[in-house]
């Protein structure tokens, strides 16, 4: 009996196992059929079937809905952009702004003016140049009040005290600054006049014994104005500092000068060229300069017509920088020589004064403290 019972139980277990396997196979077959029907059929050559048409219609409907969404997005984007333009009519600046937006780029040469005539003659160049330096471009009326009853022309020099410009107002507020370059024997009457009128006056004289000295209301410095800074490889025989104007301004911590007065004994042309090329003229309110015409000047090369054309081009650069000539005086005591010749009875020395018609001082001048 025990043996019969064991055989029955084994046969039941085998039957149950076969049944379970059959059920699993059926479930797997059903899963494969349903997944194959839900996926799109592969592309076949020939006429599309009914299933293919249904699938293409569904894809078209989907693509049409996506295009509608894109159009809606574009319309919303354009409306937002229109609102932004109304709120901000001026477009924002492009990234990224320059680090020094007001700093001018250095130039390498002076723009030469056209020749005065086709034959490039000295007479034509001299005629144009002399006519230019003897014709004032603006009129500077002296400031008429109880403060400035003094004639603004002292000696060979003149300053513009017209209320249209800044010097008279800054003299009243004692915020003006003056740089005067020359030698010890030069006329200092204009320097004393400006110092007594409330200006901070710095005189630069390479013949001084001491590096810095204060006499009454004027500061003296043993510095000479040059168109280049000294080379560190060359040791000077005498401790005289030859510096460019930009270097002097940096050393003294000054940003601008109301009056720049210079008698550089034929070095004025190369110095003026340096001021133009480095853009330092923007820091100068009025320029008082003595010109020497009996020879070309230091390091000025070329034949006589080219030299005069170079001179004229430099003065036109001043005009381009908003400087206007308001006073001219020739020295009748000097020889009548123009590049070693007697041309149009011109004297060898002229004192000219320009005013920067667009000059705005960056700040109040502070008294120099050694």
Helices and strands as residue ranges (DSSP letters): H 2-38, H 50-87, H 122-133, E 153-154, E 157-158, H 167-172, E 177-181, H 189-196, E 200-204, E 212-215, E 218-221, E 223-225, E 241-243, H 245-252, E 257-262, H 268-277, G 280-283, E 284-292, H 304-320, E 323-330, E 349-356
